[in-house]
Amino acid sequence: MTSSTGPRGAGRSDRVGAIVLLVFALLYGFEASRIAYSFSSDPLGPRVFPMMLAGALALLSVIYLLRPGGAEPWPRGRLLAQSLAIPGLVLAAALLLEPLGFAVAVTILVTGVGRLFGASWRLAILGGLAQAALWFAVFRYLLEVYLPGGAVFGM
């Protein structure tokens, strides 16, 4: 049985994506509505822009849900594993941020993504170290943002 939008399962893929985006828009809008502000500071307040973004995303998600486009079918096998590995690496980096520090977490993340995209171990590790050093310098010295040094290292 072939979907009217393309290969088998393609319309389903679009609808799953639309539902995920709609749920995200609703959660984002709910959290944006809870932003507290002093009325005297600004007549619109800080919650207007996030609420507008949530509304636009919700509207576009509903349109996408009702009229999905032509999408590729869900990946299978190795491509599915690679597609799931990236969010897994991001989650691992987020969980390792406090115990190991920003530099190590970013190095692990970028090295893993580099390997997924076919880089050799040497190039992936060099890329991970270079990216970690670059972003550490940008956040720490240019933007003056606190970055965790890692509880394991006593920082």
NORHUJO-V46262 format. One line per field, one symbol per residue. ss: DSSP state (H for helix, E for strand, C for the rest). A space follows every 50 residues. Layout:
ss->???
This chain:
ss->CCCCCCCCCHHHHHHHHHHHHHHHHHHHHHHHHCCCCCCCCCCCCCHHHH HHHHHHHHHHHHHHHHCCCCCCCCCCHHHHHHHHHHHHHHHHHHHHHHHH CHHHHHHHHHHHHHHHCCCCHHHHHHHHHHHHHHHHHHHHHHCCCCCCCC CCCCC
